[in-house]
Amino acid sequence: MAAHGDLRRLLAPERVAVVGGEAAAEAVRQCRRIGFGGEIWPVHPRRTEIAGLDCHPDVASLPGVPDAAFVAVPGQATVQVVAELAALGCGGAVCHASGFAEHGGAALQQSLVAAAGTMPLIGPNCIGTLNYLDGVALWPDQHGGLRVDSGVAVITQSGNIGQNLTMQRRSLPLAQLVTLGNAAVTGVADLVAAMLEDPRITAIGLHLEGIDDAPGLAEVALEALRRRVPVVVLKSGSSELGARANLSHTSSLAGPDVLCDALFRRCGMARVHEIGAFVETLKFLHVHGALAGTRFASASCSGGEAALVADLADERGLPLPEFPEVVGRRLRRVLGDRVAVANPLDYHTYVWGRPEELTECFTAFLGAGFDTHLLMLDFPREDRCSDASWSITADAYVEAHRRTGASACVVSWLPEGMPEAVGDRLLGEGIAPMQGVADCLDAIGAAARIGAAQGAVERILPVRTVFPVEPAGSDGVVHLLDEWSGKRALAEHGLPVPPGVVTGARDAAAAASGLGFPVVVKALGIAHKSDVGGVRVGLTDEHQVREAVAGMGGVADRFLVERMVGGAVAELIVGVRRDPRFGLALTLGAGGVLVELVGDAVTLLLPASPSDVRDALRGLRIWPLLAGFRGPGADVDAVVDAVGAIADYASAGDDLVELDVNPLLALPEGTAAVDVLIRRRRGGKT
C-alpha cells in the first residue's frame, strides 16, 4: 500500500497543479466554488492563462512542488506528465484520461504505473476527487456538494455514481468523494487507511465493482473497527450480467460475489444492495454510529403505518420490544384511555397540533431506552400545502430529544416526504432524517452488525496473504486423489471416517464380512461415482457385495468397501476452494444429493475459528435439525471439530485446488465423512 501520509497530501492539498485544457479550467472553477484557499498552478504548453490564472508551459516551470495534480491530457501525454510530477516530488496525481486497461490499453497502463513509481495516483479513467472538508475539487465537472465540518467519505469505482451521490437531496453530509477508475496505483485499501487518519470522517462508504486486494482491504477494515469508523459497502456484480458489465466498465476484476460477502461479514463491513440504502445507512451511521443491538421503537399517528412497520421489522428479524412499564404508564397518562400503548405506537391524533402534549409523549417514548427510536412523519408538499402542524410535531420531537439525548430518527415513508431543509435541521439536532422506512430498518441492522464486529474485533482472525494458484515447483497438472487416499489424508488431521478396506473384485466379499454388515461398495478413482453406477449402499451379505462388484466391473478394478454409517441427524457438505484473490474459502451447507437444489450454504474465508464455524452453522436453514428440532439433535461440537480438521488439512500446503466432503454425517454422537473428493496440483508442497 502507498504511504498514507503522502495520500493526505493528495487528498487535502495546499498547492494544486492542473494540467490540461478545458477540463483543467473547470477544475480551477470548481475549486474556487467550494472555497479552496491554497495556490493553483495551471500547466499548458500553448495557453498563457486558464480560468484567469497565469499558465506554466510545463511541469518543470512550476514555482514549487504541488501537493496534488489534476492531469487531464491524452493517455501517452499523461504518462509523461506523471513521470515529471513524480520526479519533482509531487504528493500525488489524479489522472482523468481514459483509454488504459479498461479499453485494451494494458501496456499503456503499465507504463503509467512505472512512471508514478512511489507517488500515489488515483485513476486513470476517473472523473476526480472532491474534498468538502478542506474545499478541494480536483474535478472537471459540476457537483452538488457543499462544505461540511464533518461527514462521510465515499470511494467509488464509478465516476457517474460518484457525481450522482453529490447531487443527493437526503441531507447526507458528504465529506470526501474519490472516484477510483482503474485504480492502477492507489487502491481502496490505501484510501481507506488514509481516511481513517482524519477524525472529521464519521463513516466510509465503498462502491465496489471488484476486489483485487482482499488481504489489504481486510486489514484496513479491521483497523476501521478498532477506530469505531463504520464501513458500508455497495458492491455490484452479484449477478452474471452485473459481473460482465463490471468487466466491461473497468479494469478491476470482480471476484466471486460469495467470497466478497464472506470478506465483508468477517471484517465487519455492512453490505447493502442499492444506492438509496447506501445513502441512508451512511447517514444513520454518521448520526448514531454503530449500535449495540437492534431493539427499536416506532411511533406514528396511524394504525396502518404502525402495522406496516411491524411487518417490515418482522421480515428483517428486528425486535419491537414492549415498552418498560414506567414508559407505558407515562404514555397512557398523556395519550388517554382511547390509545392502546404498544410498540409500534399509534399515538393517534388526539394530541396533534398540541406542542406540550406532543413533547411529553415523545419524551416518554424516547425514554424507552432502546437502541434507537423512530418517529414516522411525512411532510406535505411545499408547493401546494401548509406544513404548520407537521412542523409542530417535528419541533416537539426535537425538544424531546434535547431532554433525553436518546438515539432518535425521523422517518418518512417516501423519500420526497422529507424536505431537505427539514432534514438539514434534524441533522443539526443529532436526529437522523431517514427517507424510506425499509432502508431505515436495514440501516439499523447494518449498524448493529458493525457494532457487534467492533466489540469482537480483537477476536477476528486476519485474512491470510493469498497463496499462488500455481505453487512453486508445480507442473500445473491437477490430479484427483482417490477417495481412500483422500480419507486417509484427512484422517491424519483428525477427521473421522468410516472403517474401510481397499480391495480388488475377488476379495471384496471377504473384506465386507470382516468389516461387518451393512456395507457400502464404491469404485475408486472416479469423481462422481453415482453418475456411472459406481456406488452401492446398504449391502447386507457377501452375495450382494459380489453382485455389486461384478456390476462395476466396467467402471473400475479397485474398490473401497466401507462400514455403512446410519442414524444421521443431517447430511452436510464441507468444501474448500482456492481463489487467486481470496485464498482458501470454506463452504458449509446442507449436503447430500440435493445440495445444489437446496442451496443452503455459507462461505467463510480461512483461517476460521471454531466460533466462526459455529456461527456459520447457526445461519443455515438446516440448523434447527442440528440443534434438535423434533429429535435428539446432532453433536455440534463434533461437527465443528470435523470442519476444523478439514480446514487444517486444506491450510497445510499450497497445492490444494479443491476439496469436497459430501456428505459429512452429523450424528447424535460424533461425525463421519462418507464421501471425499480432493484435487491437488502435482509437484506442489504438501
matplotlib code that plots the C-alpha trace (Angstrom):
import matplotlib.pyplot as plt

x = [0.0, 1.0, 2.4, -0.7, 0.9, 1.6, -2.0, -3.1, -1.1, -3.0, -6.4, -6.1, -3.5, -2.5, -0.9, -2.5, -1.3, -3.9, -2.6, -4.6, -7.2, -10.8, -11.1, -8.3, -10.0, -13.2, -11.3, -10.0, -13.6, -14.9, -12.1, -13.0, -16.7, -16.2, -13.6, -10.2, -7.8, -4.5, -2.4, -3.5, -0.9, -2.2, 0.0, -0.4, 2.2, 0.4, -2.0, -1.0, -3.9, -6.5, -9.6, -7.9, -4.6, -1.3, -0.2, 3.1, 4.3, 5.4, 5.8, 9.4, 8.4, 6.1, 7.1, 7.2, 6.3, 2.5, 0.8, -1.6, -2.0, -5.1, -3.9, -6.4, -4.3, -4.4, -3.1, 0.5, 1.0, -0.5, 2.4, 5.0, 3.4, 3.1, 6.8, 7.7, 5.5, 6.9, 10.5, 9.5, 8.3, 4.6, 2.3, 0.1, -1.8, -5.4, -5.5, -8.6, -7.8, -9.3, -8.0, -5.9, -6.5, -10.3, -10.2, -7.4, -4.6, -3.0, 0.6, -0.1, -1.4, 1.8, 3.8, 1.7, 2.3, 6.1, 6.1, 4.3, 6.8, 6.1, 3.9, 0.2, -2.0, -5.8, -7.2, -6.7, -10.2, -11.7, -13.6, -11.6, -11.8, -13.8, -12.9, -15.7, -13.9, -11.0, -12.6, -10.6, -12.2, -9.9, -13.0, -13.7, -17.5, -20.4, -21.1, -23.8, -21.9, -21.2, -18.5, -19.0, -17.2, -17.5, -19.2, -18.9, -16.3, -17.2, -14.9, -16.4, -15.3, -17.9, -17.5, -21.1, -22.3, -20.0, -21.3, -24.9, -24.1, -23.0, -26.5, -28.4, -31.1, -31.2, -29.1, -26.2, -23.1, -20.6, -17.1, -15.0, -15.5, -12.9, -13.6, -11.1, -11.4, -8.9, -7.1, -3.8, -1.6, -3.6, -6.4, -9.3, -7.3, -4.8, -7.6, -9.5, -6.3, -5.7, -9.3, -9.1, -6.4, -8.9, -11.1, -13.7, -14.7, -17.5, -18.2, -16.8, -18.8, -17.3, -19.0, -17.0, -17.1, -14.4, -11.8, -8.2, -6.5, -8.6, -5.9, -5.3, -9.0, -9.4, -6.5, -7.9, -11.5, -10.2, -8.5, -11.7, -13.4, -10.8, -11.2, -15.0, -15.4, -18.2, -17.7, -20.6, -20.2, -22.4, -21.0, -22.2, -21.6, -23.7, -25.5, -23.7, -24.8, -23.7, -20.2, -19.9, -20.9, -18.2, -15.5, -16.6, -16.5, -13.3, -10.1, -10.7, -11.5, -14.8, -14.2, -16.8, -19.6, -20.0, -16.3, -16.8, -19.7, -17.5, -14.9, -17.4, -19.0, -15.7, -14.4, -17.5, -18.3, -22.0, -23.2, -26.2, -27.6, -28.9, -28.0, -30.8, -29.9, -26.2, -27.1, -29.5, -27.2, -24.3, -26.5, -27.7, -24.1, -23.0, -25.5, -25.6, -22.6, -22.7, -25.5, -25.2, -28.3, -31.4, -34.2, -36.1, -39.4, -41.6, -44.2, -46.8, -50.3, -51.6, -52.5, -51.9, -48.3, -47.7, -48.8, -46.5, -43.6, -44.3, -44.4, -41.1, -39.4, -40.6, -39.3, -35.8, -35.8, -35.7, -37.4, -40.0, -39.9, -42.7, -42.2, -41.0, -43.9, -42.8, -42.8, -46.2, -47.7, -46.3, -47.6, -51.1, -51.2, -50.6, -52.5, -55.5, -57.6, -58.6, -55.0, -53.6, -50.0, -47.9, -44.7, -45.1, -47.0, -50.0, -50.4, -53.5, -54.2, -55.7, -52.6, -51.9, -51.1, -50.6, -46.9, -46.9, -48.7, -46.7, -43.4, -44.5, -45.5, -42.2, -40.1, -41.7, -41.3, -37.6, -37.2, -37.8, -34.0, -34.0, -31.1, -32.9, -36.3, -38.2, -40.9, -42.8, -43.5, -44.1, -44.4, -46.9, -46.0, -44.3, -45.7, -49.4, -49.9, -49.1, -46.8, -47.6, -49.0, -46.3, -43.7, -45.3, -44.8, -41.2, -40.5, -41.9, -39.7, -36.6, -37.4, -37.9, -34.6, -32.9, -34.3, -33.4, -30.4, -31.7, -30.9, -33.6, -34.7, -37.5, -38.5, -40.5, -42.2, -41.5, -38.1, -39.8, -41.8, -38.7, -38.0, -34.2, -34.5, -36.2, -33.6, -30.8, -32.4, -32.8, -29.3, -28.1, -30.0, -28.4, -31.6, -31.2, -33.5, -34.2, -36.0, -37.7, -38.7, -37.3, -33.9, -34.0, -34.7, -31.9, -29.6, -30.4, -29.5, -26.3, -25.4, -25.9, -23.8, -21.0, -21.4, -21.1, -17.9, -16.4, -16.9, -15.3, -12.5, -9.7, -11.0, -11.4, -8.7, -6.8, -7.2, -4.1, -1.9, -3.2, -1.2, -0.4, -2.7, 0.4, 2.6, 6.4, 7.6, 4.2, 3.9, 0.5, -1.3, -4.4, -4.8, -7.6, -6.8, -8.8, -11.4, -9.4, -6.2, -8.2, -9.9, -6.6, -5.0, -7.9, -8.0, -4.4, -5.7, -8.4, -11.4, -13.5, -14.0, -15.8, -13.7, -12.9, -10.7, -9.4, -9.6, -9.9, -13.1, -12.1, -11.6, -14.4, -16.9, -14.4, -13.4, -17.0, -17.6, -14.5, -15.8, -19.3, -22.6, -24.2, -21.5, -21.0, -19.0, -17.5, -15.5, -12.1, -10.6, -13.9, -15.1, -18.8, -19.4, -23.2, -23.4, -21.8, -23.2, -20.0, -21.5, -23.9, -25.1, -26.9, -25.3, -26.1, -24.3, -21.4, -23.7, -24.9, -21.3, -20.2, -23.1, -22.3, -18.6, -19.5, -21.8, -19.0, -16.5, -16.6, -16.0, -13.1, -10.8, -10.2, -13.0, -13.5, -15.6, -16.7, -18.9, -22.2, -22.9, -26.6, -28.5, -27.5, -29.4, -28.4, -26.1, -23.7, -21.3, -17.9, -15.9, -12.7, -11.6, -8.6, -9.2, -6.4, -7.6, -9.2, -7.1, -8.8, -12.6, -14.6, -18.2, -20.6, -24.1, -26.9, -25.3, -26.2, -27.6, -29.8, -27.0, -27.4, -31.2, -31.5, -28.8, -28.4, -24.8, -22.5, -18.9, -16.0, -12.5, -9.8, -8.4, -11.7, -12.1, -14.4, -16.7, -16.8, -17.8, -20.4, -21.9, -22.0, -23.8, -26.4, -27.0, -28.1, -31.7, -30.8, -29.6, -32.9, -32.3, -28.7, -30.0, -32.6, -35.9, -38.3, -35.4, -32.2, -30.1, -26.5, -23.2, -22.5, -19.1, -18.1, -19.3, -17.2, -14.2, -14.6, -14.8, -11.7, -9.9, -10.8, -9.7, -6.4, -5.7, -6.6, -4.3, -1.3, 0.1, -0.2, -1.2, -4.8, -7.2, -10.5, -11.9, -15.4, -16.6, -20.2, -21.9, -20.4, -22.8, -23.8, -24.6, -26.1, -22.6, -19.7, -19.5, -18.5, -17.1, -18.9, -17.5, -14.4, -13.1, -9.7, -7.9, -4.3, -1.6, 1.3, 4.7, 3.4, 4.3, 2.1]
y = [0.0, 3.6, 5.8, 7.1, 10.4, 11.0, 10.3, 13.0, 15.5, 14.3, 14.3, 17.6, 19.7, 23.2, 23.6, 22.2, 21.9, 21.4, 20.1, 20.3, 22.4, 22.9, 20.1, 21.7, 25.1, 23.6, 22.0, 25.5, 26.9, 24.1, 24.6, 28.3, 27.5, 25.4, 27.9, 26.4, 28.7, 27.4, 28.0, 26.7, 26.4, 25.7, 23.9, 24.1, 24.3, 26.9, 28.8, 31.9, 31.7, 29.3, 30.5, 33.8, 32.3, 32.5, 29.3, 27.5, 25.8, 22.5, 20.8, 21.9, 25.5, 25.3, 27.7, 24.9, 21.3, 20.7, 18.6, 17.3, 17.5, 17.1, 15.6, 15.9, 15.2, 12.3, 8.9, 8.9, 12.5, 11.5, 9.0, 11.7, 14.3, 11.8, 10.9, 14.6, 15.1, 12.0, 13.3, 16.7, 15.1, 15.8, 14.5, 12.6, 12.8, 12.4, 11.0, 11.8, 10.3, 7.0, 4.5, 2.5, -1.1, -0.6, -0.4, -2.5, -0.3, -2.6, -1.8, 1.9, 1.5, -0.4, 2.5, 4.8, 2.7, 2.7, 6.5, 7.1, 5.0, 5.5, 8.6, 8.0, 8.1, 8.0, 6.7, 6.6, 6.6, 8.5, 11.8, 13.0, 13.7, 16.1, 17.2, 19.1, 19.4, 21.4, 22.8, 20.9, 19.9, 18.0, 17.6, 18.7, 18.9, 20.1, 18.6, 19.2, 19.2, 21.9, 22.4, 20.5, 20.3, 16.5, 13.8, 10.5, 9.7, 7.7, 5.7, 4.6, 2.8, 4.7, 8.3, 8.7, 7.2, 9.4, 12.5, 11.4, 11.0, 14.6, 15.6, 13.8, 15.7, 13.5, 15.6, 13.2, 15.2, 14.2, 15.0, 13.4, 11.6, 9.7, 8.1, 5.3, 4.4, 1.7, 2.0, 1.3, 2.5, 3.6, 1.3, 1.1, -0.1, 2.8, 5.3, 3.8, 3.8, 7.5, 8.4, 6.7, 9.3, 12.1, 12.4, 14.5, 11.5, 9.7, 6.7, 5.4, 4.1, 1.9, 1.3, -1.6, -3.4, -5.8, -6.6, -7.1, -6.9, -8.9, -9.1, -5.3, -4.5, -6.8, -5.2, -1.6, -2.8, -4.3, -1.0, 0.8, -1.4, -0.5, 3.2, 2.9, 4.2, 2.2, 1.0, 0.4, -1.5, -1.3, -3.9, -4.6, -7.8, -10.3, -11.4, -12.9, -9.9, -7.5, -9.1, -8.9, -5.2, -4.6, -6.1, -4.0, -0.8, -1.0, -3.0, -4.1, -7.8, -8.7, -11.5, -14.2, -12.5, -15.1, -14.6, -10.9, -11.4, -13.7, -10.9, -8.2, -10.4, -11.4, -7.8, -6.0, -4.2, -3.8, -4.7, -3.0, -3.6, -0.4, 3.3, 4.5, 2.1, 3.1, 6.7, 6.1, 3.7, 6.1, 8.9, 6.8, 5.8, 9.5, 10.5, 7.5, 5.4, 1.6, 0.2, -2.2, -4.0, -3.9, -3.2, -0.2, 1.6, 3.2, 6.0, 7.3, 8.7, 6.0, 2.4, 1.5, 2.8, 1.0, -2.3, -1.8, -1.0, -4.2, -6.2, -4.8, -5.3, -8.9, -9.6, -8.4, -10.2, -6.8, -6.9, -4.4, -5.0, -3.9, -0.6, -0.6, -0.3, 3.1, 4.3, 2.7, 4.5, 7.8, 7.4, 6.4, 9.4, 11.8, 10.0, 8.9, 5.7, 5.6, 5.0, 1.4, 1.8, -0.8, -0.9, 0.2, 3.0, 4.6, 7.7, 8.8, 12.5, 13.5, 15.4, 16.5, 20.2, 20.4, 21.2, 20.4, 17.1, 16.0, 16.9, 14.9, 12.0, 11.9, 12.4, 9.3, 7.5, 8.3, 7.3, 3.6, 3.0, 1.0, 1.0, 3.6, 5.2, 6.2, 8.8, 8.3, 11.7, 12.6, 16.3, 17.6, 19.1, 22.5, 24.0, 23.2, 22.7, 24.2, 22.2, 24.1, 21.3, 18.8, 21.3, 21.4, 17.6, 17.9, 20.7, 18.6, 15.6, 17.8, 19.2, 15.6, 14.6, 17.5, 16.4, 12.7, 12.5, 9.2, 7.7, 9.2, 9.3, 11.0, 8.7, 9.5, 6.7, 8.3, 10.0, 13.2, 13.2, 14.7, 18.3, 18.9, 21.9, 19.7, 17.0, 19.5, 20.9, 17.4, 16.5, 19.6, 18.4, 15.0, 13.3, 11.1, 12.3, 8.9, 8.7, 5.3, 3.0, -0.2, 1.5, 2.8, -0.6, -2.1, 0.7, -0.3, -3.9, -2.8, -0.5, -3.4, -5.8, -3.3, -2.7, -6.5, -6.6, -3.6, -5.5, -8.6, -7.1, -8.5, -12.0, -11.6, -13.6, -11.7, -12.7, -14.7, -13.5, -15.3, -18.3, -18.5, -20.7, -22.3, -23.4, -23.3, -26.5, -27.5, -28.8, -27.3, -30.6, -31.1, -34.7, -36.4, -38.3, -41.5, -41.5, -43.8, -41.7, -38.5, -40.0, -41.2, -37.8, -36.1, -38.7, -37.7, -34.2, -35.6, -36.1, -39.2, -41.6, -45.0, -48.2, -49.4, -51.6, -51.2, -54.4, -56.0, -57.7, -61.2, -60.2, -57.7, -60.0, -61.3, -57.7, -56.8, -59.7, -58.7, -55.2, -56.3, -55.6, -53.4, -52.0, -49.6, -50.5, -47.8, -47.8, -46.0, -43.2, -41.7, -38.2, -38.6, -42.3, -42.1, -40.9, -44.1, -46.6, -46.7, -46.9, -49.4, -48.8, -50.9, -54.3, -56.8, -60.0, -61.4, -62.3, -58.7, -57.5, -59.9, -58.7, -55.1, -55.5, -57.5, -54.7, -52.2, -54.3, -51.9, -48.9, -49.8, -52.6, -51.3, -50.9, -49.3, -51.4, -49.4, -50.0, -48.1, -45.4, -44.9, -42.7, -39.3, -36.3, -34.3, -34.5, -31.6, -30.6, -29.1, -27.7, -25.8, -23.9, -21.8, -18.4, -16.3, -13.2, -14.5, -17.6, -20.6, -20.4, -22.8, -23.6, -25.2, -26.2, -28.8, -31.7, -35.0, -35.5, -32.3, -29.9, -27.8, -27.8, -26.8, -24.1, -23.8, -22.8, -20.1, -19.4, -18.4, -17.3, -19.3, -19.3, -19.5, -20.0, -22.6, -19.8, -18.7, -22.2, -22.5, -19.1, -20.2, -23.4, -21.4, -19.3, -22.4, -23.2, -26.8, -25.5, -26.5, -30.1, -29.9, -28.2, -30.9, -29.9, -32.8, -35.1, -35.7, -33.2, -33.6, -33.5, -29.9, -29.8, -32.8, -31.1, -28.0, -30.2, -32.1, -28.9, -27.7, -30.9, -30.3, -26.7, -27.7, -30.2, -27.6, -25.0, -27.3, -26.9, -24.6, -27.1, -27.8, -26.8, -28.1, -30.4, -31.7, -33.8, -34.6, -35.8, -35.3, -37.1, -35.2, -37.9, -37.8, -38.6, -37.8, -37.4, -39.4, -38.3, -40.6, -39.3, -37.2, -35.6, -33.9, -32.3, -31.0, -29.7, -32.1, -31.0, -28.5, -28.5, -31.0]
z = [0.0, -0.5, 2.3, 4.0, 5.0, 1.3, 0.5, 2.9, 0.8, -2.3, -0.6, 1.3, -0.7, -0.1, -3.6, -6.7, -10.3, -13.0, -16.3, -19.5, -21.3, -20.6, -18.1, -16.1, -16.3, -14.9, -12.0, -11.2, -11.2, -9.0, -6.5, -6.3, -6.0, -2.8, -1.3, -1.9, -0.2, -1.5, -4.6, -8.0, -10.8, -14.4, -16.8, -20.6, -23.3, -25.5, -23.3, -21.4, -18.9, -17.7, -15.7, -15.1, -13.8, -15.5, -17.2, -16.9, -20.1, -18.4, -15.0, -14.8, -14.8, -11.7, -8.9, -6.4, -5.7, -5.8, -3.2, -5.8, -9.5, -11.7, -15.0, -17.9, -21.1, -23.5, -22.5, -23.7, -22.6, -19.2, -18.7, -19.4, -17.1, -14.3, -14.7, -14.4, -11.4, -9.6, -10.3, -8.8, -5.6, -6.1, -3.4, -5.9, -9.2, -10.3, -13.8, -15.7, -19.1, -20.3, -22.9, -20.5, -19.2, -19.2, -23.0, -24.3, -23.1, -20.6, -21.8, -21.6, -18.0, -17.0, -18.4, -16.2, -13.1, -13.8, -14.3, -11.0, -9.1, -5.4, -6.0, -5.2, -8.2, -8.5, -11.8, -14.7, -16.2, -13.3, -13.0, -10.0, -6.3, -4.0, -0.5, 1.1, 4.4, 3.0, -0.2, -2.9, -6.2, -8.5, -10.6, -14.2, -14.0, -11.9, -8.5, -5.9, -2.6, -0.1, 2.6, 5.8, 9.1, 9.3, 7.4, 5.4, 2.8, -0.3, -2.5, -5.8, -8.9, -11.0, -11.8, -12.7, -9.5, -7.6, -9.4, -8.7, -5.0, -4.8, -6.1, -3.4, -1.6, 1.5, 3.9, 3.8, 4.8, 2.2, 3.5, 0.7, -2.6, -4.5, -7.9, -8.4, -12.1, -12.9, -9.5, -11.3, -8.4, -5.4, -4.4, -2.0, 1.0, 0.6, 0.6, 3.5, 5.6, 4.8, 5.6, 8.9, 9.9, 9.6, 12.7, 10.7, 8.7, 10.6, 8.2, 5.0, 2.0, -0.6, -4.0, -5.5, -8.8, -7.8, -5.1, -6.2, -2.7, -0.3, 2.5, 2.2, 2.4, 5.3, 7.2, 6.9, 7.6, 11.0, 11.7, 11.0, 13.5, 16.1, 15.4, 15.5, 11.9, 10.3, 6.7, 4.3, 1.0, -2.1, -4.5, -8.0, -9.9, -7.8, -11.0, -14.0, -16.1, -13.4, -13.3, -17.1, -17.0, -14.4, -16.5, -19.5, -17.5, -15.5, -15.4, -11.8, -11.6, -10.0, -7.5, -6.9, -5.1, -2.4, -1.5, -1.3, 1.0, 3.2, 3.4, 4.3, 7.0, 8.5, 8.8, 9.9, 6.7, 6.2, 2.7, 1.1, -2.4, -3.8, -3.8, -1.6, 1.1, 0.7, 1.4, 4.2, 6.0, 5.8, 7.1, 10.0, 10.9, 10.6, 13.2, 15.6, 14.8, 15.3, 17.6, 20.5, 19.2, 17.0, 19.6, 18.4, 19.0, 16.4, 16.8, 14.3, 14.3, 12.1, 12.8, 9.2, 9.4, 12.7, 11.1, 8.1, 10.4, 12.3, 9.1, 7.8, 11.1, 11.2, 7.7, 8.9, 12.2, 14.1, 17.5, 18.6, 22.4, 24.8, 26.4, 30.0, 32.4, 33.6, 30.0, 29.3, 32.3, 31.2, 27.7, 28.9, 31.1, 28.3, 25.5, 27.4, 27.6, 23.9, 22.8, 23.1, 24.2, 22.3, 20.2, 17.4, 18.9, 17.2, 19.2, 17.2, 16.5, 19.8, 20.7, 17.1, 17.0, 20.8, 21.4, 25.2, 24.9, 21.9, 23.7, 26.8, 24.6, 22.7, 25.8, 27.3, 24.0, 23.8, 27.4, 26.5, 26.4, 23.2, 20.7, 18.6, 18.2, 15.1, 14.5, 11.3, 9.7, 6.0, 5.4, 2.9, -0.5, 0.0, -3.2, -2.5, 1.2, 4.6, 6.9, 10.0, 12.1, 10.9, 12.0, 15.5, 15.6, 14.5, 17.0, 19.8, 18.8, 18.7, 22.2, 23.5, 22.0, 23.7, 27.0, 26.7, 24.3, 23.1, 19.7, 17.5, 13.9, 12.0, 9.1, 6.0, 4.1, 0.8, 0.1, -1.0, 2.3, 4.0, 2.7, 2.5, 4.9, 7.5, 7.1, 7.5, 10.6, 12.2, 11.3, 13.1, 16.2, 16.2, 14.8, 11.8, 9.0, 7.3, 4.0, 3.4, 6.2, 4.7, 4.2, 7.7, 9.2, 7.0, 8.3, 11.9, 11.1, 9.5, 12.4, 14.8, 12.8, 12.8, 16.5, 17.1, 15.0, 16.8, 20.1, 18.7, 16.6, 18.7, 18.1, 14.3, 12.5, 9.8, 6.2, 5.2, 2.4, -0.7, -1.9, -5.6, -7.6, -9.2, -6.2, -6.6, -8.3, -9.6, -13.1, -13.4, -13.7, -11.5, -10.2, -8.3, -5.1, -5.0, -2.2, 0.1, -0.2, 0.4, 3.5, 4.9, 4.4, 6.2, 8.9, 9.8, 10.6, 12.8, 10.5, 11.5, 8.5, 8.4, 8.7, 5.2, 3.1, -0.5, -2.4, -5.8, -7.0, -5.8, -2.2, -1.8, -0.2, 2.4, 3.2, 3.7, 6.0, 8.0, 8.5, 9.4, 7.5, 6.3, 4.0, 1.1, -2.0, -4.2, -7.4, -6.7, -8.9, -10.1, -9.0, -9.5, -8.8, -8.7, -12.3, -13.6, -11.2, -9.2, -5.7, -4.0, -0.4, 2.2, 1.2, 3.9, 2.8, 0.8, -2.2, -2.5, -2.4, -5.2, -7.3, -6.7, -7.6, -10.7, -11.8, -11.5, -13.5, -16.5, -14.3, -12.1, -10.9, -7.4, -4.8, -1.4, 0.9, 4.0, 7.0, 6.4, 9.0, 9.9, 12.3, 10.9, 12.1, 9.0, 6.0, 5.5, 2.8, 3.6, 0.7, 0.3, -2.8, -3.6, -5.2, -6.7, -4.8, -1.7, -0.9, 0.7, 1.1, 3.2, 2.4, 4.8, 3.9, 3.7, 1.8, 0.2, -3.3, -3.2, -2.3, -5.5, -5.3, -1.6, -1.9, 1.9, 2.4, 3.8, 2.9, 5.2, 4.4, 6.0, 8.6, 10.6, 14.3, 15.9, 16.9, 13.3, 12.2, 14.9, 13.9, 10.3, 11.2, 13.1, 10.0, 7.9, 7.4, 8.4, 11.8, 13.7, 12.7, 14.1, 17.3, 17.9, 16.1, 16.9, 17.6, 19.5, 17.6, 16.4, 18.2, 17.1, 18.9, 16.8, 13.6, 14.5, 15.2, 11.9, 9.9, 11.8, 10.7, 7.1, 7.3, 8.9, 6.1, 3.4, 5.0, 5.5, 2.0, -1.0, -3.7, -2.9, -5.7, -4.3, -1.6, -1.0, 1.9, 0.9, 2.9, 6.3, 8.5, 11.7, 14.2, 17.7, 18.8, 16.6, 12.8, 9.8, 6.4, 3.9, 0.6, -0.1, -3.3, -3.3, -6.2, -5.9, -8.2, -8.8, -7.6, -5.0, -1.4, 0.6]

ax = plt.figure().add_subplot(projection="3d")
ax.plot(x, y, z, "-o")
ax.set_aspect("equal")
plt.show()
